[in-house]
Amino acid sequence: MIANATTNNARTTNSGGRLSIVSLSKSFGDHDVLRAVTFDAAPGSVTVLLGPSGQGKTTMLRIIAGFERPDSGEVRLDDSVLCGPAVMLPPERRGIGYVPQDSALFPHLDVARNVGYGLPRGSRSRVDEMLELVGMQGHRHHKPAQLSGGQRQRVALARALAPAPRVVLLDEPFSALDASMRADVRDEAIAILRTSGATTLLVTHDQDEALALADHVVLLLDGEVAQADTPQRIYEHPASLAVARFIGQANLLGATCEAGVIRHPLGEHIGECRSGTVTVLIRPEHVLLVPPGEGVPGTVDRRSYFGHDGSLTVALDTGESVVTRVATGDLASVGARVHVRATAVSAVF
């Protein structure tokens, strides 16, 4: 567990800056990796850069850190331009900390020397402060090979925070951890970062991780910002079908709209939409099992048990298939006949 950071020396708290990405583009050969990407990360916030593999997320971090030069666009930190058409500050002058996926600790240095690497001579107190912050005081003389994966990530985070950066970049830092420890390590890491005051930009392809950790989510699809919003809005009100398909489980059903009435296979709802044929998004938690005669009949095609709850995939008699999230006590068997109805429509396309 991490130390109680609120009791630490005031030097632990950094002043996070506003990170602004403005029309950033980058290509490798004929492949456009990033296309006119624009978003802001508010001071002291946790912004998650989300998207499938190969969408340019790591390239974006490398440009922000100063390891790559963009083809066009700017990276700004408050009023300072870090890189642009006429500016390319070196990494050491940007005030940015970087935590790579593999932690990249020096194997021949112990924990204390890894954390202090790059700091001025006589920085023992700062190293001690960082080790206390991440709960690694008792491991200061251990080599990286003697640490667990989660402990190595804590040391990498302490090293990134030691120079008091205004922005910290994390490139899928939890993906290599066992599932049993991933949630605990990432929650601890985010708590440390929030205590530090630094603006955080975290890259992940794990949508559950993004929704759980972020103040703001920037979704990259095909090298462009598909949507940038709060986790709640990006889940409940996706801006496009592509976003709806990527974020969470999605029941996407054909429907019609006439005079503000949306008619779909699970019922009808009042909503704003253009007249004619549309597609509706209904989340699994908005599909309920109901008594016969109160919903649409179907047959359970698949059953998934998650411990805290479960899901059923129901093949409707009308030909469509929908997923519903249910309490474990309501998990019907495969082949069982059930009736379902929708309580809400999240979006209309």
C-alpha positions in Angstrom: 0.0 0.0 0.0 1.1 3.6 -0.6 2.1 5.9 2.2 -0.3 8.5 3.5 0.8 11.2 1.2 -1.1 13.9 3.0 1.4 13.7 5.8 4.4 14.1 3.5 6.6 17.3 3.0 4.9 20.0 1.0 7.5 19.6 -1.7 5.7 16.5 -2.8 3.0 18.7 -4.4 3.8 19.9 -7.9 1.9 22.6 -9.8 0.3 20.8 -12.7 0.0 22.7 -16.0 -2.6 22.8 -18.7 -1.4 20.5 -21.5 -2.8 21.5 -24.9 -2.4 19.4 -28.1 -3.3 21.5 -31.2 -3.9 20.0 -34.6 -1.1 17.4 -34.2 -0.3 15.2 -37.1 2.3 12.5 -37.6 3.0 10.0 -40.4 5.5 7.2 -40.8 6.0 6.7 -44.6 2.6 6.4 -46.2 0.9 5.6 -42.9 -0.9 8.5 -41.1 -0.6 7.7 -37.4 -2.1 10.9 -36.1 -4.4 13.3 -38.0 -5.0 16.8 -36.7 -5.4 15.6 -33.1 -6.6 18.3 -30.7 -7.4 18.1 -27.0 -6.6 19.7 -23.6 -5.6 18.1 -20.3 -6.7 20.4 -17.4 -4.1 21.2 -14.6 -3.9 18.5 -12.0 -6.3 16.2 -13.8 -6.1 12.6 -15.0 -6.7 12.4 -18.7 -6.8 9.0 -20.4 -5.9 8.5 -24.0 -7.9 5.5 -25.0 -8.0 3.5 -28.2 -7.3 0.1 -29.8 -3.7 -0.9 -30.5 -2.0 0.9 -33.4 -4.0 4.1 -33.1 -1.0 6.3 -32.3 -1.3 6.6 -28.6 2.3 5.9 -27.8 3.5 8.1 -30.6 1.4 10.9 -29.1 3.2 10.4 -25.7 6.6 10.4 -27.4 5.8 13.6 -29.2 4.7 15.3 -26.0 7.8 14.0 -24.1 10.1 15.3 -26.9 11.3 11.9 -28.3 9.5 12.4 -31.7 8.9 15.5 -33.8 5.4 16.0 -35.2 4.8 16.7 -38.9 2.5 19.6 -38.0 0.7 21.1 -35.0 1.8 22.2 -31.6 2.2 20.9 -28.0 1.7 23.6 -25.3 2.2 23.6 -21.6 0.3 26.6 -20.3 1.6 29.6 -22.4 4.8 27.8 -23.5 5.1 26.0 -26.8 7.0 22.7 -26.3 7.1 21.8 -30.0 5.7 23.3 -33.1 6.7 24.5 -36.6 9.6 26.6 -35.2 10.2 25.1 -31.8 11.5 21.8 -30.5 12.4 21.9 -26.9 14.6 19.0 -25.7 13.0 16.5 -23.3 14.9 17.7 -20.3 13.6 21.2 -20.7 9.9 20.3 -20.9 9.0 19.7 -17.2 7.5 16.3 -18.2 7.9 12.9 -16.4 7.6 9.7 -18.4 6.7 6.2 -17.2 7.1 3.6 -20.0 5.2 0.3 -20.1 8.2 -1.8 -18.9 9.2 0.6 -16.2 12.8 0.8 -17.8 14.6 0.8 -14.5 18.4 0.4 -14.5 19.0 -3.2 -13.5 22.5 -2.4 -12.0 21.2 0.4 -9.7 19.3 -0.1 -6.5 15.9 1.5 -5.9 17.2 4.7 -4.3 19.7 5.3 -7.1 17.1 4.6 -9.7 14.8 7.2 -8.1 17.6 9.7 -7.8 19.0 9.2 -11.3 19.3 12.6 -13.0 18.7 14.6 -9.8 21.4 17.0 -8.6 24.0 15.8 -6.1 22.8 16.0 -2.5 19.2 15.1 -3.3 18.9 12.4 -0.7 16.0 14.1 1.0 14.0 14.2 -2.3 14.7 10.5 -2.9 13.6 9.7 0.6 10.4 11.8 0.1 9.6 9.9 -3.1 10.2 6.5 -1.6 7.9 7.4 1.3 5.2 8.7 -1.1 5.2 5.4 -3.1 5.6 3.2 0.0 9.0 1.8 -1.0 11.2 3.0 2.0 12.0 -0.5 3.0 13.3 -1.5 -0.4 15.8 1.4 -1.1 18.8 -1.0 -1.4 17.0 -3.6 -3.5 17.8 -4.1 -7.2 14.9 -4.2 -9.7 15.2 -8.0 -10.1 14.3 -8.4 -6.5 11.0 -6.5 -6.8 7.6 -7.5 -8.0 6.0 -6.0 -11.1 3.9 -3.7 -9.0 6.9 -2.6 -6.9 8.9 -1.8 -10.1 6.0 0.4 -11.3 6.0 2.3 -8.1 9.7 2.9 -8.4 9.3 4.1 -12.0 6.6 6.4 -10.8 8.8 7.8 -8.0 11.6 8.4 -10.5 9.2 10.2 -12.8 7.9 12.4 -10.0 11.3 13.1 -8.4 12.2 16.2 -10.5 8.8 17.7 -9.7 7.4 17.6 -13.3 4.3 19.6 -14.2 3.0 16.7 -16.4 3.4 13.0 -16.1 2.9 10.6 -19.0 2.2 6.9 -18.5 2.3 4.5 -21.4 0.1 1.5 -20.5 2.0 1.0 -17.2 -0.3 -1.7 -15.8 -0.8 -3.9 -18.8 2.0 -6.4 -17.9 0.7 -6.9 -14.3 -1.3 -9.9 -13.2 -5.0 -9.3 -13.1 -5.0 -10.0 -9.4 -2.8 -7.0 -8.7 -3.5 -4.7 -11.6 -6.5 -2.9 -10.0 -4.7 -2.3 -6.7 -1.5 -1.0 -8.3 -3.3 1.3 -10.7 -5.5 2.7 -7.9 -2.4 3.3 -5.8 -0.6 4.9 -8.7 -3.4 7.3 -9.5 -3.7 8.2 -5.8 0.0 9.1 -5.8 -0.3 11.2 -9.0 -3.3 13.1 -7.7 -1.4 13.8 -4.4 1.6 15.1 -6.5 -0.6 17.7 -8.2 0.9 16.9 -11.6 -1.2 16.8 -14.7 -1.5 13.1 -15.8 -1.9 11.7 -19.3 -2.4 7.9 -19.2 -2.4 5.7 -22.3 -4.5 2.5 -22.3 -6.5 0.3 -24.6 -8.5 -1.0 -21.7 -11.9 0.8 -21.7 -12.8 -0.4 -18.1 -9.5 1.1 -16.9 -10.2 4.4 -18.7 -13.7 4.8 -17.3 -12.6 3.9 -13.8 -9.6 6.2 -13.6 -10.2 9.2 -15.8 -11.5 12.7 -15.2 -11.5 13.1 -19.0 -11.3 10.5 -21.8 -9.8 11.2 -25.2 -10.8 8.3 -27.6 -8.6 7.9 -30.6 -9.9 5.9 -33.6 -8.2 5.8 -36.9 -5.7 8.4 -35.7 -8.3 11.0 -34.9 -10.2 12.1 -31.8 -13.5 10.3 -32.1 -14.8 11.9 -28.8 -13.3 13.7 -25.9 -15.5 13.9 -22.8 -16.1 12.7 -19.2 -16.2 9.0 -18.7 -19.9 9.2 -18.0 -20.8 11.1 -21.1 -18.7 9.1 -23.4 -20.4 5.9 -22.1 -23.9 7.2 -21.9 -23.9 9.6 -24.9 -21.4 8.3 -27.5 -20.9 10.7 -30.4 -21.0 8.0 -33.1 -21.7 4.4 -33.8 -17.9 3.7 -33.8 -17.7 5.2 -30.3 -20.7 3.2 -29.1 -19.2 0.0 -30.4 -15.9 0.5 -28.7 -17.0 1.8 -25.3 -18.8 -0.9 -23.2 -21.2 -3.5 -24.4 -23.6 -2.2 -26.9 -27.0 -3.4 -28.1 -27.3 -1.7 -31.5 -30.8 -2.3 -33.0 -32.6 -1.1 -36.1 -35.5 1.2 -35.3 -37.8 3.8 -36.8 -38.5 7.3 -35.7 -41.7 9.3 -36.4 -42.9 12.4 -34.6 -40.5 11.9 -31.8 -41.4 8.3 -31.1 -38.6 5.7 -31.5 -39.9 2.2 -32.1 -37.4 -0.6 -31.7 -37.5 -4.4 -31.1 -37.6 -3.9 -27.3 -40.4 -1.4 -27.2 -40.7 2.3 -27.9 -39.4 5.5 -26.4 -39.8 9.3 -26.8 -36.7 11.0 -28.1 -35.2 13.4 -30.5 -34.3 11.9 -33.8 -34.7 12.4 -37.6 -37.7 10.7 -39.1 -37.1 7.5 -40.8 -34.9 4.5 -40.2 -32.3 4.8 -37.4 -30.1 2.7 -35.2 -30.5 2.8 -31.4 -28.0 2.1 -28.6 -29.4 0.3 -25.6 -26.9 -0.6 -22.9 -27.2 -4.1 -21.3 -28.1 -2.6 -17.9 -31.1 -1.0 -19.5 -32.5 -4.4 -20.7 -34.6 -6.0 -18.0 -36.0 -9.5 -17.6 -39.8 -9.1 -17.2 -42.8 -11.5 -16.7 -44.4 -13.0 -19.7 -46.7 -10.6 -21.6 -44.7 -7.5 -20.4 -41.8 -7.8 -22.9 -40.4 -9.4 -26.0 -40.0 -13.2 -25.9 -36.7 -14.9 -26.6 -34.3 -17.7 -25.8 -31.2 -17.5 -23.7 -28.3 -18.2 -26.1 -25.4 -17.5 -23.8 -24.8 -17.2 -20.0 -21.9 -15.4 -18.4 -21.2 -15.4 -14.6 -19.0 -12.5 -13.2 -19.4 -13.1 -9.5 -20.9 -9.7 -8.6 -23.4 -10.1 -11.4 -23.8 -11.7 -14.8 -25.1 -11.3 -18.3 -27.4 -13.2 -20.7 -27.4 -13.1 -24.4 -31.0 -13.5 -25.6 -32.0 -14.4 -29.1 -35.3 -12.6 -29.6 -38.1 -14.3 -31.5 -38.1 -11.3 -33.8 -34.6 -12.3 -35.0 -32.4 -9.8 -33.1 -30.0 -10.7 -30.3 -29.5 -8.6 -27.1 -27.4 -8.7 -24.0 -28.8 -8.0 -20.5 -26.9 -7.5 -17.2 -28.6 -9.2 -14.3 -28.1 -10.1 -10.7 -26.6 -13.6 -10.2 -29.8 -14.9 -8.9 -31.6 -14.1 -12.2 -29.1 -15.9 -14.4 -31.3 -18.2 -16.4 -29.9 -21.4 -18.1 -29.0 -21.6 -21.7 -32.1 -22.5 -23.7 -34.5 -21.0 -21.2 -37.4 -18.9 -22.4 -37.4 -15.3 -21.1 -39.0 -12.0 -21.8 -37.1 -8.7 -22.0 -37.9 -5.0 -22.4 -35.8 -1.8 -22.5 -36.0 0.9 -20.0 -34.0 3.5 -21.8 -32.3 4.4 -25.1 -28.8 5.9 -24.7 -28.3 7.2 -28.2 -29.9 7.3 -31.7 -27.8 7.3 -34.9 
